[in-house]
Amino acid sequence: AISAPFPKRTHTCGSLTSEDAGNRVVLSGWVQPARLVKNVLFVPIKDSHGTTQLLLSREHSSEDVFNGLCSVSPESIVLIEGQVRLRPEKSRRPDPTGQVEVIVDRFLLLNAASENLPFMPSDEKHLANDDLRARYRYLDLRRPVLSSNLKKRSRVAHIVRSLLHEEDFTEVETPILLKSTPEGAREFLVPTRLSTSGGDAREPQFYALTQSPQQPKQLLICSGGVDRYFQIAKCFRDEDGRKDRQPEFTQIDLEMAFVSWGPVDQDPSDPWRIGGQEVRDVVEKMVKKIWQEVEGVTLPDKFRVMTYHEAMSRFGSDKPDLRFGLEISDITRLLPEGYSTHLDREDSIVECLIARSSEDSPFLYAARKLDFDNRQKAIIEENHSSWQSGSKILSGLQTSVTDQDSVVNDALRLRVGDVIWLSRRRRAPEACSTALGRIRLAIAELARDRGEYTPTGEPNFLWVTEFPLFTRADEDKEFLAHGRWSSSHHPFTAPMWQDVRAMYDGQIESVRGQHYDLVLDGVEIGGGSVRVHDPAMQEYIFSNILQLDATEQASFDHLLHALKCGAPPHGGMALGMLMAILCKTQSIRDVIAFPKTGSGTDMLFKSPAPVPKEVLHQYSIQPR
């Protein structure tokens, strides 16, 4: 145990350079496995800033120092004093401290590490399994890659705050403990001992951990006290385990007053036909600044814009990956007139996806190997003119060669060796991707795994706009919707001004919303919308379209009353922290200090966990 004062460190383990040669220094850090070469001991010492090589020899170090440091177990904390010198030229490395080493003449053991650690964080070649590293996350965080990720996360947060302050945004913390509302996915409920009724027998009372600051930030803008709000907000969702989700997550949240409701004096070539241009400008500015300062990449002045309909039609996804082609085509108009009688529904269409046989196509092998419900047809000499009649999807066509066969072949430019995929679906997609959209991604993934396709390194940012305002409920919201219409985004999203009349006329499926998603290479990184600021319109959406009952509507009374007190047109957005993308990792657990598993379990803090029955009784909760 330390029983006397010790000097403070003069440098970090990552700060020494050739300019420090000849200086005496004090370093503190974690000892790494040492190497003994001909009575010379090389000991790396590291901290979160980097690693410095220590050198001890019989010639320059006392026997006590040499033997003492030699016996220290790896990952122990030591303080050393010594002199910096240049390494021999042949031993120099290009890393920051690779030009120098420190000759140690004094050391102090500050804290000895156990000789039986669960794993060695310095051993990257034999990395421990995920569960073990999660259980001992404090050891895992000593790995430079994780330490670097956390620092990059802090840097991104600083960039965001600095830019938004420059843009006259005010950072405001909103409540985490709110009331349960029927607006989204499942919530975490927090019981409280507070009671709203007297007597001994009382109903349990619950807060809900906020899924997003949606209502508080809208009320903040409605107040007029803040014109532009932002927050790096903690959010909570009790979702089933997914590899890209955590039960608690952080988002960059912003809201702006007096946003537009549609283009007025706009460049006709700009496909952004909804309101919220002000939000778009700020978000693009922020993302460009992050990529410039963190990645050294200059992004385009304006990000590409695509409607939801175009994204689903051409790429089969509402978050299309534009790094490769393989576009989808609607071939319904090319088929014989009588074929429509064979479609499942009157509003159905037939689509195709073609992998070309050209020599430079990286997707042909993958397209031939994949088999999704026997949807694909390989074009060969024998079936070049008759493949349609043999297709399961086109089973209503004649089996003999017809003029129509040639029309389709010519229109699609089909050649021997091509592979064509076919699919029938509703004209209005019912999900976030179509069958051919999923096949398109599967082909690219297989081609990438085989080394035949390498995605471009340039980021492809894309705005997707004009989503359907209402859809049938998603799987994670079905328990709330009970077969009713559901908001595609949330119930506060405004319709496009062109579709307001259609909404009131009951043409629900055709109404487009002023909703915008920001997509990067097939990943949705943020979403937002222009909000409903007219209380009559908001009440109509609640009652007539979403068909919320009186109890469900009562949970939004405060918002409706705020709208009736004079609410400005407003809109906003929430973006993820983008860290997994910036750190080029497949798992978001690599960019969070203390993440949970895919099932929501925290293996370090051992949560969630049961609590004693007597504690539950304090909250008026009766266990089974």
Secondary structure, DSSP 8 states (H G I E B T S, - for coil): ---S-----SS-TT---GGGTT-EEEEEEEE---EEETTEEEEEEEETTEEEEEEEETTTS-HHHHHHHHT--TT-EEEEEEEEEE--GGG--SSTTTTEEEEEEEEEEEE---SS-S--TT--TT---HHHHHHTHHHHTTSHHHHHHHHHHHHHHHHHHHHHHHTT-EE----SEE---TTSS---EEEES--SS-SSS---EEEEE-S-SHHHHHHHHHHTS-SEEEEEEEEE------TT--SEEEEEEEEEES--SS-SS--TT----SS-HHHHHHHHHHHHHHIIIII-----SS-EEEEHHHHHHHHSBSS--TTS---EEE-GGGS-GGGGGGSSSTTEEEEEEEE---TT-SSHHHHHH--STT-EEE--TTTTTTTTTT-STTTTS-SS--HHHHHHHHHHT--TT-EEEEEEEESS-SSSB-HHHHHHHHHHHHHHHTTS----SS--EEEEE--BSEEE--TTTHHHHTTSEEESS-TTB-B-GGGHHHHHTT-GGG-BBSEEEEEETTEEEEEEEEB---HHHHHHIIIIIS---HHHHHTTHHHHHHHHTT---EEEEEEE--HHHHTT-S-GGGGSSS---TTS-BTTTTBS----HHHHHHTT----
